[in-house]
């Protein structure tokens, strides 16, 4: 994220991330299965919207919105330079 930050211009650049955003409560079976697979295979984790916002803020970006289809697992996260 730090590398991307250097390439973004304030007021001009947008960052679109296509990622899995875990719901804090009532996650779907598919989302739970993916999360367990990540933990089992490579000690990874699924992030919630709050995790993504915090991570983007730490590199000087602001989360504009997170869009997800109600029955989907993946989301589009839109961010811009703060």
C-alpha positions as CSV (number, residue, x, y, z in Angstrom):
1,X,0.0,0.0,0.0
2,X,2.9,2.4,0.7
3,X,4.1,2.0,-2.9
4,X,0.7,2.8,-4.3
5,X,0.4,5.8,-2.0
6,X,3.5,7.4,-3.8
7,X,1.8,7.0,-7.2
8,X,-1.5,8.6,-6.2
9,X,-2.3,12.4,-6.6
10,X,-4.6,14.1,-4.1
11,X,-7.9,15.0,-5.7
12,X,-7.1,13.1,-8.9
13,X,-6.3,9.4,-8.2
14,X,-8.7,6.7,-7.1
15,X,-7.9,3.2,-5.9
16,X,-10.3,0.4,-6.6
17,X,-9.8,-2.9,-4.8
18,X,-11.7,-6.1,-5.6
19,X,-11.4,-8.0,-2.4
20,X,-13.3,-10.2,0.0
21,X,-14.8,-8.0,2.8
22,X,-16.0,-10.2,5.7
23,X,-19.2,-9.2,7.4
24,X,-18.7,-8.6,11.1
25,X,-21.8,-10.7,11.9
26,X,-23.8,-13.3,10.1
27,X,-21.2,-14.2,7.5
28,X,-22.3,-16.6,4.7
29,X,-21.1,-20.2,4.6
30,X,-19.0,-19.4,1.6
31,X,-17.3,-16.5,3.4
32,X,-16.6,-18.6,6.4
33,X,-15.2,-21.4,4.3
34,X,-12.9,-19.0,2.5
35,X,-11.7,-17.5,5.8
36,X,-10.9,-20.9,7.3
37,X,-9.0,-21.9,4.1
38,X,-6.9,-18.7,4.3
39,X,-6.1,-19.4,7.9
40,X,-5.3,-23.0,7.3
41,X,-3.2,-22.6,4.1
42,X,-1.1,-19.5,4.8
43,X,-2.0,-17.9,8.2
44,X,-4.0,-15.3,6.3
45,X,-7.2,-13.6,7.4
46,X,-10.3,-12.1,5.9
47,X,-10.8,-8.4,6.7
48,X,-13.9,-6.5,7.7
49,X,-14.8,-3.1,6.3
50,X,-13.4,-1.6,9.5
51,X,-10.1,-3.4,8.9
52,X,-9.9,-2.1,5.3
53,X,-10.7,1.5,6.4
54,X,-8.0,1.4,9.1
55,X,-5.4,0.0,6.8
56,X,-6.1,2.6,4.1
57,X,-6.1,5.4,6.7
58,X,-2.6,4.2,7.9
59,X,-1.2,4.9,4.4
60,X,-3.0,8.3,4.0
61,X,-6.0,7.2,2.0
62,X,-9.7,7.6,2.7
63,X,-12.3,4.9,2.0
64,X,-15.0,6.5,-0.2
65,X,-17.3,3.4,-0.2
66,X,-17.4,-0.3,-0.1
67,X,-20.0,-1.9,-2.4
68,X,-21.0,-5.6,-2.2
69,X,-23.8,-7.6,-3.8
70,X,-26.1,-8.9,-1.1
71,X,-25.4,-12.5,-2.0
72,X,-21.8,-12.0,-3.0
73,X,-18.5,-12.5,-1.1
74,X,-16.3,-10.1,-3.0
75,X,-16.6,-6.3,-2.7
76,X,-15.3,-3.2,-4.5
77,X,-13.5,-0.8,-2.2
78,X,-13.1,2.7,-3.5
79,X,-10.4,4.9,-1.9
80,X,-8.7,8.2,-2.6
81,X,-5.8,10.2,-1.2
82,X,-6.8,12.0,2.0
